[in-house]
Amino acid sequence: MSTRAGIVVTGTEVLTGRVPDRNGPWLAEQLRLLGVDVGHVVVVGDRPQDLHEALVFLTGTGVSLVITSGGLGPTADDLTAQVVGDFQGRPSAVDPALEQRVAAVVDRLMARRGWRADPAAVAAGVRKQARVPEGATVLEPVGTAPGLVVPPAEGRSGPTVLVLPGPPSELQGMWPAAVSATPTRAALAGAAELRQETVRLWGTLEAQLAGTLRDHEHELAGLEITTCLREGELEIVTRFPPSAQAAYDRLVAVLAKAYRDTLFSTGPTLDEVVATGFADRGLTVATAESCTGGLLAARLTERPGSSAWVLGGVTAYANSAKEQLLDVPASVLERHGAVSPEVARALAEGARSRFGADIGVGITGIAGPGGGTPDKPVGTVHVCLAGPDGTEVRALRLPGARALVRERSVTIAMHLLRVALVGGPPA
């Protein structure tokens, strides 16, 4: 991996967690597709000194390119362009032609949205966004903020710095121009193909996998293998150059033999496997959810084209909704309680019948933090799948806070769908 890059995500709102970082992971994957390895993603607040120190740190790691996101707006805390220019030894000045172009963009935006603002304040903000380090390449705005490609000043060493806006839609829209800019191409001239593949296991412990990898370590030279256990799914991500393809093929063979009872994918995500299963088999699904409040329906409809197999869903929290919307018998609710395998079955069958779907999924449980009893503690969940081949019910005792119980319930439901559609390891 001869070419490496670093990423600096700026913004106190990202640093404090008020806004999740969507730019760092997206940029890392785009760079990987270009054959560039990312060594570090650094998040800093809107403080010039912290950004400067991040640039110093990344320069010391030997990267050929640093990408910053954020800090290009018109307000006083948007100082990325100025800091990067100073760091690269390139003083900044207003580019009059760029100022006119940014002003035209701002005028159109304000007219379209009916905004009113003090003209002097708007002009000052535009002027600030039009300040360009000497010798930098300007990337035309996708929103209102231009991007920049800033190489080190003549006689200086160090990485080229690619300065991109913070809003993900603007950053992603600017990316093609950014990577095709001459200074960026020069910084990435040594990039070579970097492959990445994923194997997914359901119900295998990391410690067990670690032992298998140790036993076969001598066969896997050239592979960078990372593992992540999430909600019962063990994800094995491997990065490698083309020269190590044979080693990767050996890894897949080892995993397929050692974990034939838990390996469910050699690439696609669980959601992709389920979607492909519905599309290939021409089946439809409807959902009836209580404790998960529509999360399963939302997950199933996340993918474009899902209307071909998702007919609809009902969030039936109250018993009256279960009875009236999904035909759950009052006698079943009274005899077994809303959180029971019998009600989960009635929900699944009710959804299937009401929507005319091939498959119905019912979920009912106690997500907490209150509502539990000694017989049915918090985390008690029942999931049922009713389909052409009969019904399948899972009784769960899930640990964790409310959000985790709900998410894990949906994951179990997705695995029940996977098994019904394509087979593989049991849910």
Summary of the structure (lengths in Angstrom):
residues: 427
radius of gyration: 26.9
end to end distance: 38.5
largest distance: 83.8
contacts: 1444
relative contact order: 0.08
helix: 44%
strand: 23%
